[in-house]
């Protein structure tokens, strides 16, 4: 084997390892956003060691929502409750939108896409991509 072939082989191995690490990180973020669903907001704040935890009361035309915001290394997860103090939806915001394609690729690989529901189906949840002029995020919603 030539020196050039050896360098190329090391380069391929490094890229494969980085890809596995990225996939594990994405899986962990999606799992975290799923596992908060159907838990109380107080329980959620105790479930994770994260950089910041913030409790927010949000008022809008439709009523009040309580939110727990969990800040991790490269993502923020918002857990929403509609007054009953139980998380009924969560949002996964990426710090770097350059990572968005990796999340889409991961979901395409791991979950079937349901065109009717406009999202990826896990066993119990729907992962839906939302984009608008200000934000781009993944919403995780219970299927039942």
C-alpha positions in Angstrom: 0.0 0.0 0.0 1.3 3.4 -0.9 1.6 6.4 1.5 -1.2 8.1 -0.5 -3.5 5.1 -0.1 -2.8 5.0 3.6 -3.7 8.7 4.0 -6.9 8.2 2.0 -7.9 5.2 4.1 -7.3 7.2 7.4 -9.3 10.1 5.9 -12.3 7.8 5.1 -12.2 6.3 8.6 -12.1 9.7 10.2 -15.1 10.8 8.1 -17.0 7.6 9.0 -16.4 8.2 12.7 -17.5 11.8 12.5 -20.6 10.7 10.7 -21.4 8.1 13.4 -20.8 10.7 16.2 -23.1 13.2 14.4 -25.8 10.5 14.0 -25.6 9.6 17.7 -25.9 13.3 18.7 -28.9 13.7 16.4 -30.5 10.6 17.8 -30.0 11.8 21.3 -31.5 15.2 20.6 -34.6 13.6 19.0 -34.9 11.1 21.8 -34.7 13.9 24.4 -37.4 15.9 22.5 -39.6 12.7 22.4 -39.1 11.7 26.0 -40.4 15.0 27.5 -43.8 14.4 25.9 -46.5 13.5 28.4 -44.4 14.5 31.5 -45.1 17.4 33.8 -43.0 20.5 33.3 -41.5 20.1 36.7 -40.4 16.5 36.0 -38.9 17.6 32.7 -36.7 20.2 34.4 -35.3 17.5 36.7 -34.8 14.9 33.8 -31.8 16.6 32.2 -28.5 18.2 33.0 -28.3 21.0 30.5 -26.7 24.4 30.1 -29.9 26.4 30.9 -33.4 25.8 32.0 -36.0 28.5 31.7 -39.7 28.5 32.6 -41.9 30.7 30.4 -45.6 31.7 30.6 -46.9 32.6 27.2 -50.2 34.3 26.6 -51.9 34.5 23.2 -55.4 34.8 21.7 -56.1 31.1 22.2 -55.2 31.1 25.9 -52.1 30.5 28.0 -49.2 28.1 27.5 -46.5 27.1 29.9 -43.1 26.3 28.4 -39.9 24.8 29.7 -36.9 25.6 27.6 -33.9 23.4 27.8 -30.6 24.6 26.3 -28.1 22.0 25.4 -24.8 22.2 23.5 -26.1 22.7 20.0 -29.9 22.7 20.3 -32.7 24.1 22.4 -35.8 22.0 23.2 -39.0 23.7 24.2 -41.7 21.7 26.0 -45.2 23.2 25.7 -48.1 22.6 28.0 -51.6 24.0 27.4 -52.5 24.7 31.1 -52.6 21.2 32.4 -48.8 21.3 33.2 -48.2 18.2 31.0 -46.0 18.5 27.9 -48.2 17.9 24.9 -45.7 19.0 22.2 -42.0 19.8 22.0 -39.9 21.8 19.6 -36.3 21.2 18.7 -34.4 24.3 17.6 -30.9 24.0 16.1 -28.3 26.6 17.0 -26.7 26.1 13.5 -29.1 25.8 10.6 -26.3 24.3 8.7 -27.0 21.1 10.7 -30.6 21.0 9.4 -29.8 18.8 6.4 -28.1 16.2 8.8 -31.3 16.1 10.8 -33.5 15.6 7.7 -31.1 12.9 6.4 -31.3 11.2 9.8 -35.1 11.2 9.9 -35.3 10.0 6.3 -33.0 7.1 7.1 -34.6 6.1 10.4 -38.3 6.8 10.1 -41.0 6.4 7.4 -42.3 9.7 6.0 -46.1 10.0 6.2 -47.2 12.3 3.4 -50.7 12.6 4.8 -49.5 13.8 8.2 -46.5 15.7 6.6 -43.9 14.2 8.9 -41.8 11.3 10.0 -43.6 8.6 12.1 -41.9 7.1 15.0 -43.7 4.4 17.0 -45.5 6.9 19.1 -44.7 10.4 17.7 -44.7 12.5 14.6 -41.7 14.6 13.7 -42.6 17.5 11.5 -40.3 20.1 10.0 -41.5 23.7 10.2 -39.9 26.6 8.4 -40.9 30.2 8.0 -39.1 33.5 7.5 -37.8 33.6 11.1 -37.4 30.1 12.3 -36.8 26.5 11.3 -37.4 23.7 13.8 -38.6 20.2 14.3 -41.9 19.7 16.1 -42.5 16.5 18.0 -46.1 15.6 18.5 -47.8 12.5 20.1 -49.7 10.4 17.5 -52.5 9.5 19.9 
